[in-house]
Amino acid sequence: MFQYMNPLAINGSYGTLENVYWGLPIVIYPFLSGLMAGAFVVGALYHLFHMEKLKPISKLALIASFAMLLLAAMAPLADALQPQRAMWELYFRDHFPYSPLAMFIIIWTAFVIVNIFEMYFLFREDNVKKAKADSGIRGKVARLISFGSSDLSEKTKKRDHKALWVISIIGIVLSLLFHGYVGFLFGAIKARALWSDPDIPPMFITSAVVSGIAFVGLLYTIGFTFFSDKNKVESDTLEVLNKALVFAIFADLFFDLIEWLYSVRGYNSKGVYDGWHAVYSYAAKGPLWFNYHVTQIGLGLIIPAFLFLVFRKIRRSLIWTAILDFIVTVGVWEMRYDTVIGGQLPVKIGQGLAVLHIPFWGFDGYISGIGMFAMGIVILFVFGYFLGWEEKPEEITPDKINKEAL
């Protein structure tokens, strides 16, 4: 359980025993959904614009997106007191179409379906060759998910590419809607002054693209360095990814600036300004001052954007890309934490801030959060093993498959 401590001195006032109802699992949920949306956008760029330099990561990005999509749905279930009722509450309750939660159900379900079709057409050629070449479990799985297809003609390949182009467009729209909806949920809650902000949905979307690019770049550098015998990290691919990351960071900083202006006295009420002043602490006295100014804005956005923009060697460097992508991902995590937790800290009765203590054990503790991220790694490895995230169809042979199986 969350524990709330009292008192807390903020500018001479003291906190009250108000609850922070949305805790760590709800922080993890928008973080994972942002990784999912951004990774799908990165993977779809190759199919939409035939950017050959992004071809090495197109399959990896799609696998990462689908893994995060499945995992994101588990985070709010971890926060629910009765997760066994999820299917009934989500799909069979009479709350269409007026409930914001109903919109989540529609978009999430549609995006799962779109991802499945995208994965089918993207890996169909690989799966057909695996089904013919491998008599083991990978061949059986390939035969199952290719639905018995064995056609490798040029006409069929062109059909697959056309289908991927159409599905990618639909998927990008759904991915932006999916994460924009998360921001809409916060922005629609008028009872919380720091959430009632029309800037939150676009800010969530831009930060999702930032996190997705950084996440895919991190997986690319780690995966092709430590888990690949034939493929190596390409400097041209890194440069394209990092240039895209810089543009995404600039867009994110733009909305961060708008949000900051929205909190200044001349643009909003004293109550909202005081909430920002106390929680995010422009006076350097709030509990999230370091999180917001240093980790989220400074380390997570400004410094990586400056280094990638100014130094071409850093844009093309494997080690620098891995380090800065990790820092950017942590910065986006801080953005989610600052938004979800920070918006609940200003008390509605009395003065000061609520104080949050996250337990080590329990459904809302650190162990649960670590477990969810560990589950994401497992899902990535499982999908990568069976689908072949780096395979080239012409290189799939019985000898190669049998050697990998050993």
C-alpha positions as CSV (number, residue, x, y, z in Angstrom):
1,M,0.0,0.0,0.0
2,F,1.0,3.6,-0.5
3,Q,1.8,5.4,2.7
4,Y,1.2,9.1,3.2
5,M,3.4,11.0,5.6
6,N,2.6,14.2,7.4
7,P,3.7,16.9,7.9
8,L,5.7,18.2,4.9
9,A,6.9,21.8,5.1
10,I,6.5,23.6,1.8
11,N,6.8,27.4,2.0
12,G,5.7,27.3,5.6
13,S,2.6,25.1,5.1
14,Y,2.0,21.5,5.9
15,G,0.7,18.5,4.0
16,T,-2.5,16.7,4.7
17,L,-3.5,13.0,4.7
18,E,-4.9,13.1,1.1
19,N,-4.4,10.0,-1.0
20,V,-2.4,9.6,-4.2
21,Y,-4.7,7.1,-5.9
22,W,-2.7,6.5,-9.1
23,G,0.6,5.1,-8.2
24,L,3.6,3.3,-9.9
25,P,1.5,1.0,-12.2
26,I,-0.2,4.0,-13.7
27,V,3.1,5.6,-14.3
28,I,4.3,2.5,-16.0
29,Y,1.2,2.3,-18.2
30,P,1.7,5.6,-20.2
31,F,5.5,4.9,-20.3
32,L,5.0,1.5,-22.0
33,S,2.3,2.8,-24.3
34,G,4.6,5.6,-25.4
35,L,7.4,3.1,-26.2
36,M,4.8,1.1,-28.1
37,A,3.5,4.0,-30.2
38,G,7.0,5.5,-30.9
39,A,8.5,2.1,-31.8
40,F,5.7,1.4,-34.3
41,V,6.2,4.8,-35.9
42,V,9.9,4.1,-36.4
43,G,9.2,0.6,-37.9
44,A,6.5,2.0,-40.2
45,L,8.8,4.7,-41.7
46,Y,10.7,2.1,-43.8
47,H,7.5,0.7,-45.3
48,L,5.9,4.1,-46.0
49,F,9.0,6.0,-47.4
50,H,11.3,3.1,-48.4
51,M,14.1,4.5,-46.1
52,E,16.6,1.8,-46.8
53,K,18.8,2.9,-43.9
54,L,16.0,2.0,-41.5
55,K,15.5,-1.5,-43.0
56,P,17.8,-3.2,-40.5
57,I,15.5,-2.1,-37.6
58,S,12.0,-2.4,-39.2
59,K,11.4,-5.9,-37.8
60,L,13.0,-5.2,-34.5
61,A,10.8,-2.0,-34.1
62,L,7.6,-3.9,-34.8
63,I,8.5,-6.7,-32.4
64,A,9.3,-4.1,-29.7
65,S,6.0,-2.3,-30.4
66,F,3.9,-5.4,-30.1
67,A,5.6,-6.6,-26.9
68,M,5.1,-3.2,-25.3
69,L,1.5,-3.2,-26.5
70,L,0.7,-6.4,-24.7
71,L,2.6,-5.4,-21.6
72,A,1.0,-1.9,-21.4
73,A,-2.4,-3.5,-20.8
74,M,-1.0,-5.4,-17.8
75,A,0.0,-2.2,-16.0
76,P,-3.5,-0.9,-15.2
77,L,-4.6,-4.5,-14.4
78,A,-1.8,-4.6,-11.7
79,D,-3.3,-1.5,-10.2
80,A,-6.9,-2.9,-10.3
81,L,-8.2,-4.5,-7.1
82,Q,-10.1,-7.1,-9.1
83,P,-8.2,-7.7,-12.3
84,Q,-10.2,-10.9,-12.9
85,R,-13.2,-8.7,-13.8
86,A,-11.3,-7.0,-16.6
87,M,-12.9,-8.8,-19.5
88,W,-16.4,-8.1,-18.2
89,E,-15.7,-4.5,-17.3
90,L,-13.9,-3.6,-20.5
91,Y,-15.9,-5.4,-23.2
92,F,-19.3,-6.2,-21.8
93,R,-20.3,-3.2,-19.6
94,D,-22.7,-0.8,-21.1
95,H,-20.4,2.2,-21.3
96,F,-20.0,2.6,-25.1
97,P,-19.5,5.2,-26.5
98,Y,-19.6,7.9,-23.8
99,S,-16.9,6.5,-21.5
100,P,-13.3,7.6,-22.0
101,L,-12.3,4.0,-21.0
102,A,-14.4,2.7,-23.8
103,M,-12.3,4.7,-26.3
104,F,-9.2,3.0,-24.8
105,I,-10.8,-0.4,-25.4
106,I,-11.7,0.4,-29.0
107,I,-8.2,1.8,-29.9
108,W,-6.2,-0.9,-28.0
109,T,-8.2,-3.7,-29.6
110,A,-7.9,-2.2,-33.1
111,F,-4.2,-1.7,-32.6
112,V,-3.7,-5.3,-31.5
113,I,-5.4,-6.4,-34.7
114,V,-3.4,-4.0,-36.9
115,N,-0.1,-5.2,-35.3
116,I,-1.0,-8.9,-35.9
117,F,-1.7,-8.2,-39.6
118,E,1.5,-6.1,-39.8
119,M,3.5,-8.9,-38.3
120,Y,1.9,-11.5,-40.6
121,F,2.8,-9.7,-43.8
122,L,6.2,-8.5,-42.6
123,F,7.4,-12.0,-41.5
124,R,5.4,-14.1,-44.0
125,E,8.3,-14.7,-46.3
126,D,10.6,-15.6,-43.5
127,N,8.0,-17.9,-42.0
128,V,7.4,-19.7,-45.3
129,K,11.1,-20.5,-45.6
130,K,11.4,-21.5,-42.0
131,A,8.4,-23.8,-42.3
132,K,10.1,-25.6,-45.3
133,A,13.6,-25.7,-43.8
134,D,13.1,-26.5,-40.1
135,S,11.3,-29.5,-38.7
136,G,11.7,-28.3,-35.1
137,I,9.6,-26.1,-33.0
138,R,10.5,-22.9,-34.9
139,G,9.4,-24.5,-38.1
140,K,6.2,-25.7,-36.6
141,V,5.5,-22.2,-35.2
142,A,6.3,-20.7,-38.6
143,R,4.0,-23.1,-40.3
144,L,1.2,-22.2,-37.9
145,I,1.5,-18.4,-38.1
146,S,1.9,-18.4,-41.9
147,F,-1.4,-20.3,-42.1
148,G,0.0,-22.8,-44.5
149,S,1.1,-20.2,-47.1
150,S,3.9,-21.3,-49.4
151,D,3.8,-18.8,-52.2
152,L,7.0,-16.8,-52.6
153,S,6.4,-15.4,-56.1
154,E,7.2,-11.8,-56.9
155,K,3.4,-11.1,-57.3
156,T,2.8,-12.2,-53.7
157,K,5.8,-10.2,-52.4
158,K,4.4,-7.1,-54.1
159,R,1.1,-7.8,-52.4
160,D,2.8,-8.1,-49.1
161,H,4.6,-4.8,-49.5
162,K,1.4,-3.0,-50.6
163,A,-0.5,-4.5,-47.6
164,L,2.4,-3.3,-45.3
165,W,2.1,0.2,-46.7
166,V,-1.6,0.4,-46.0
167,I,-1.4,-1.2,-42.6
168,S,1.5,1.1,-41.6
169,I,-0.7,4.2,-42.3
170,I,-3.5,2.8,-40.3
171,G,-1.1,1.8,-37.5
172,I,0.5,5.2,-37.2
173,V,-2.9,6.9,-36.9
174,L,-3.9,4.3,-34.2
175,S,-0.6,4.6,-32.3
176,L,-0.9,8.3,-32.1
177,L,-4.5,8.1,-31.1
178,F,-3.7,5.4,-28.5
179,H,-1.1,7.5,-26.7
180,G,-2.9,10.8,-27.4
181,Y,-5.9,9.2,-25.6
182,V,-3.7,8.7,-22.5
183,G,-3.0,12.4,-22.5
184,F,-6.7,13.1,-23.0
185,L,-7.6,11.1,-19.9
186,F,-5.4,13.3,-17.8
187,G,-6.4,16.5,-19.6
188,A,-10.1,15.7,-19.1
189,I,-9.8,15.5,-15.3
190,K,-10.9,18.9,-14.3
191,A,-10.6,18.2,-10.6
192,R,-6.8,18.2,-10.8
193,A,-5.5,21.6,-11.8
194,L,-2.2,20.4,-13.1
195,W,-3.9,17.8,-15.4
196,S,-6.6,20.0,-16.8
197,D,-4.4,21.2,-19.6
198,P,-5.2,21.0,-23.4
199,D,-1.4,20.7,-24.0
200,I,-1.1,17.3,-22.3
201,P,-2.3,15.1,-25.3
202,P,0.1,16.5,-27.9
203,M,2.9,16.6,-25.3
204,F,2.3,12.9,-24.6
205,I,2.4,12.1,-28.3
206,T,5.7,13.9,-29.0
207,S,7.3,12.4,-25.9
208,A,6.0,9.0,-27.1
209,V,7.8,9.4,-30.4
210,V,11.0,10.5,-28.5
211,S,10.9,7.5,-26.3
212,G,10.1,5.1,-29.2
213,I,13.1,6.3,-31.3
214,A,15.4,6.1,-28.3
215,F,14.1,2.7,-27.3
216,V,14.5,1.2,-30.7
217,G,18.0,2.8,-31.0
218,L,18.9,1.2,-27.6
219,L,17.6,-2.2,-28.7
220,Y,19.4,-1.9,-32.0
221,T,22.8,-1.1,-30.5
222,I,22.5,-3.8,-27.9
223,G,20.9,-6.5,-30.0
224,F,23.2,-6.2,-33.0
225,T,26.2,-6.0,-30.8
226,F,25.7,-8.8,-28.4
227,F,23.0,-11.1,-30.0
228,S,24.0,-11.1,-33.7
229,D,26.7,-13.1,-35.4
230,K,26.3,-11.8,-38.9
231,N,24.8,-8.3,-38.6
232,K,26.6,-5.3,-37.2
233,V,25.4,-1.9,-36.2
234,E,25.4,0.5,-39.2
235,S,26.6,4.0,-38.7
236,D,24.2,5.3,-41.4
237,T,21.2,3.8,-39.6
238,L,22.3,5.3,-36.3
239,E,22.6,8.7,-37.9
240,V,19.1,8.6,-39.4
241,L,17.7,7.5,-36.1
242,N,19.5,10.2,-34.1
243,K,18.5,12.9,-36.6
244,A,14.9,11.8,-36.2
245,L,15.3,11.8,-32.4
246,V,16.6,15.4,-32.5
247,F,13.5,16.6,-34.4
248,A,11.3,14.7,-32.0
249,I,13.0,16.3,-29.0
250,F,12.6,19.8,-30.4
251,A,8.9,19.1,-30.8
252,D,8.7,17.8,-27.3
253,L,10.6,20.8,-25.9
254,F,8.2,23.1,-27.7
255,F,5.2,21.6,-25.9
256,D,7.1,21.6,-22.6
257,L,7.6,25.4,-23.1
258,I,3.9,25.9,-23.8
259,E,3.1,23.9,-20.6
260,W,5.5,26.1,-18.6
261,L,3.9,29.3,-20.0
262,Y,0.5,27.9,-19.2
263,S,1.5,27.9,-15.6
264,V,2.8,31.4,-15.4
265,R,0.6,33.9,-13.5
266,G,-0.3,35.9,-16.7
267,Y,-1.7,32.8,-18.4
268,N,-3.5,31.0,-15.6
269,S,-5.1,31.2,-12.2
270,K,-3.1,31.6,-9.0
271,G,-4.2,28.1,-7.9
272,V,-2.7,26.4,-10.9
273,Y,0.5,28.5,-10.8
274,D,1.0,27.7,-7.1
275,G,0.5,24.0,-7.9
276,W,3.3,24.2,-10.5
277,H,5.4,26.3,-8.2
278,A,5.1,23.9,-5.3
279,V,5.3,20.6,-7.2
280,Y,7.7,21.2,-10.0
281,S,9.4,23.9,-8.0
282,Y,10.7,26.8,-10.0
283,A,11.7,28.0,-6.6
284,A,13.8,24.8,-6.1
285,K,11.8,23.7,-3.0
286,G,9.4,21.1,-4.4
287,P,10.0,17.3,-4.2
288,L,10.1,16.9,-8.0
289,W,12.4,19.8,-8.8
290,F,15.3,17.6,-9.6
291,N,13.1,15.1,-11.6
292,Y,11.6,17.8,-13.8
293,H,14.4,20.3,-14.4
294,V,17.5,18.1,-14.3
295,T,16.4,14.6,-15.3
296,Q,13.4,15.2,-17.6
297,I,14.4,18.5,-19.3
298,G,18.1,18.8,-18.9
299,L,19.5,15.3,-19.2
300,G,16.5,13.7,-21.0
301,L,16.1,16.3,-23.7
302,I,18.4,19.3,-24.0
303,I,21.8,17.6,-23.6
304,P,21.1,14.6,-26.0
305,A,19.6,17.0,-28.6
306,F,22.6,19.3,-28.4
307,L,25.2,16.4,-28.7
308,F,23.4,14.7,-31.5
309,L,22.8,17.9,-33.4
310,V,26.3,19.4,-33.1
311,F,28.6,16.4,-33.3
312,R,28.3,14.0,-36.3
313,K,30.7,11.5,-34.7
314,I,28.3,11.2,-31.8
315,R,25.3,10.6,-34.1
316,R,27.2,7.8,-35.8
317,S,28.8,6.3,-32.6
318,L,27.4,3.1,-31.2
319,I,28.5,3.7,-27.6
320,W,27.3,7.3,-27.5
321,T,24.0,6.4,-29.1
322,A,23.4,3.6,-26.5
323,I,24.3,5.9,-23.6
324,L,22.2,8.9,-24.8
325,D,19.3,6.8,-25.9
326,F,19.2,5.3,-22.4
327,I,19.3,8.7,-20.8
328,V,16.5,9.9,-23.1
329,T,14.4,6.9,-22.2
330,V,14.9,7.7,-18.5
331,G,14.0,11.3,-19.1
332,V,10.7,10.2,-20.7
333,W,10.1,8.0,-17.7
334,E,10.5,11.0,-15.4
335,M,8.0,12.9,-17.6
336,R,5.4,10.2,-16.9
337,Y,6.3,10.1,-13.2
338,D,6.1,13.9,-12.9
339,T,2.8,14.1,-14.7
340,V,1.0,11.2,-13.0
341,I,2.4,11.6,-9.4
342,G,3.0,15.4,-9.6
343,G,-0.5,16.1,-10.5
344,Q,-1.8,14.4,-7.4
345,L,0.5,15.9,-4.9
346,P,-1.2,19.3,-4.4
347,V,-3.8,18.7,-1.8
348,K,-7.4,19.7,-2.4
349,I,-8.2,20.4,1.2
350,G,-5.7,22.4,3.3
351,Q,-2.2,23.4,2.3
352,G,1.1,21.9,1.3
353,L,1.6,18.6,-0.6
354,A,0.8,15.0,-0.1
355,V,3.9,12.8,0.4
356,L,4.1,9.5,-1.4
357,H,6.0,6.5,-0.2
358,I,6.2,3.6,-2.7
359,P,6.5,0.2,-0.9
360,F,9.0,-2.4,-1.9
361,W,6.5,-5.3,-2.1
362,G,2.9,-5.3,-3.2
363,F,0.9,-4.7,-6.4
364,D,2.0,-1.0,-6.4
365,G,5.6,-1.6,-5.2
366,Y,9.0,-1.6,-6.8
367,I,9.0,-5.4,-7.2
368,S,5.9,-5.3,-9.3
369,G,7.3,-2.6,-11.5
370,I,10.6,-4.5,-12.0
371,G,8.6,-7.6,-12.7
372,M,6.7,-5.9,-15.5
373,F,9.8,-4.6,-17.2
374,A,11.4,-8.1,-16.8
375,M,8.3,-9.6,-18.5
376,G,8.8,-7.1,-21.4
377,I,12.3,-8.4,-21.9
378,V,11.1,-12.0,-21.9
379,I,8.4,-11.1,-24.5
380,L,10.9,-9.4,-26.7
381,F,13.2,-12.5,-26.6
382,V,10.4,-14.9,-27.3
383,F,9.1,-13.0,-30.3
384,G,12.6,-12.3,-31.5
385,Y,13.4,-16.0,-31.3
386,F,10.4,-17.3,-33.2
387,L,10.0,-14.5,-35.7
388,G,13.7,-13.7,-36.4
389,W,14.0,-10.0,-35.8
390,E,17.1,-9.7,-38.0
391,E,16.7,-12.5,-40.4
392,K,17.1,-12.0,-44.2
393,P,14.9,-14.4,-46.1
394,E,17.6,-15.4,-48.6
395,E,19.8,-16.5,-45.7
396,I,17.4,-18.8,-44.0
397,T,18.6,-22.4,-44.7
398,P,18.2,-25.7,-42.9
399,D,21.9,-25.6,-41.9
400,K,21.6,-22.1,-40.5
401,I,18.5,-22.9,-38.5
402,N,19.9,-26.1,-37.1
403,K,23.2,-24.3,-36.1
404,E,21.2,-21.6,-34.3
405,A,19.1,-24.2,-32.5
406,L,22.2,-25.7,-31.0
